[in-house]
Amino acid sequence: MKKFLKFIFILLIPVLFATNFYFVKADDDNETEERNEEGDEEDDEDYKPQTTTKTIITQPSVSTKVETTTKTTIHKDSDGDGILDETDPHPAISEIYIVEDNNKNGIVDKFE
């Protein structure tokens, strides 16, 4: 008989502790939920919407239109000697082929 009571005592003690702990925990959860709900109700009553007023002044922008005109002029150098046709004395013949020998000695005047 003593063994049977000892066995029941060893088996019942953990079961009682586990159920007691479960119910106490569940009761604490309910209390915290009630506190949260009460706090929410108090917050709702004290809530006042906050309004701010801002004054924005806009001025019409002054725009300035700028027109840019581009005139393209093409200057030709038809003989390819680097002198434009407007200032070239011989626009059809390159200056490298024109030889001047004013003193008639047979040597080009540029090389004398």
C-alpha positions in Angstrom: 0.0 0.0 0.0 2.8 2.4 0.8 4.3 1.8 -2.7 0.9 2.5 -4.3 0.6 5.8 -2.4 4.1 6.8 -3.2 3.5 6.0 -6.8 0.3 8.2 -6.9 2.0 11.0 -5.0 5.0 11.0 -7.5 2.5 11.0 -10.4 0.1 13.6 -9.1 2.5 16.2 -7.9 3.9 17.1 -11.4 0.3 17.0 -12.9 -0.9 19.4 -10.2 2.0 21.8 -10.8 1.5 21.8 -14.5 -2.2 22.5 -14.4 -1.7 25.2 -11.7 1.0 26.9 -13.9 -1.3 26.7 -17.0 -4.3 28.3 -15.2 -2.2 31.0 -13.6 -0.6 31.9 -16.9 -4.0 32.0 -18.6 -5.3 34.2 -15.9 -2.3 36.6 -16.3 -3.0 36.8 -20.1 -6.5 37.9 -19.5 -5.4 40.6 -17.0 -2.9 42.0 -19.5 -5.5 42.0 -22.2 -7.9 43.8 -20.0 -5.3 46.4 -19.1 -4.5 46.9 -22.7 -8.1 47.4 -23.6 -8.6 49.9 -20.7 -5.5 51.8 -21.9 -6.9 51.9 -25.4 -10.2 53.3 -24.2 -8.4 56.0 -22.2 -6.2 56.9 -25.2 -9.3 57.2 -27.4 -11.0 59.6 -25.0 -7.9 61.8 -24.6 -7.1 61.8 -28.4 -7.4 65.2 -29.9 -6.6 65.6 -33.6 -3.7 67.9 -34.3 -4.2 70.4 -37.0 -1.6 72.7 -38.5 -2.2 75.5 -40.9 0.4 76.4 -43.5 0.2 79.5 -45.7 1.8 79.0 -49.1 2.3 82.0 -51.3 3.0 81.4 -54.9 4.2 84.0 -57.3 4.0 83.7 -61.0 7.4 83.1 -62.5 8.9 85.6 -64.8 10.1 83.8 -67.9 12.5 85.3 -70.3 12.6 83.9 -73.8 16.0 83.9 -75.5 16.2 83.2 -79.2 19.4 82.1 -80.7 19.9 82.2 -84.4 22.8 80.5 -86.0 23.9 81.4 -89.5 26.1 78.8 -91.2 28.5 80.0 -93.8 30.6 77.6 -95.9 34.0 78.8 -97.0 35.4 76.7 -99.9 39.0 75.8 -100.6 38.6 74.0 -103.9 42.3 73.5 -104.7 43.1 72.2 -101.1 46.1 74.4 -100.5 44.8 75.8 -97.2 44.0 79.3 -98.6 40.3 80.0 -98.9 38.9 80.8 -102.4 38.0 84.3 -101.3 41.6 85.3 -100.6 43.4 82.8 -103.0 44.9 84.5 -106.1 44.7 81.2 -108.0 41.6 79.3 -106.6 41.7 76.5 -109.1 45.5 75.7 -108.9 47.3 74.8 -105.7 50.0 77.2 -104.6 52.5 74.3 -104.5 52.4 74.2 -108.3 52.8 77.9 -108.9 56.4 78.9 -109.4 57.7 82.5 -109.5 61.0 83.3 -110.8 61.1 87.1 -111.3 64.9 87.5 -111.9 64.9 84.6 -114.4 67.9 82.8 -112.9 66.1 79.4 -112.8 65.7 79.2 -109.1 62.3 79.7 -107.5 62.2 83.0 -105.6 61.0 81.2 -102.3 64.2 79.2 -102.1 66.7 82.0 -102.8 
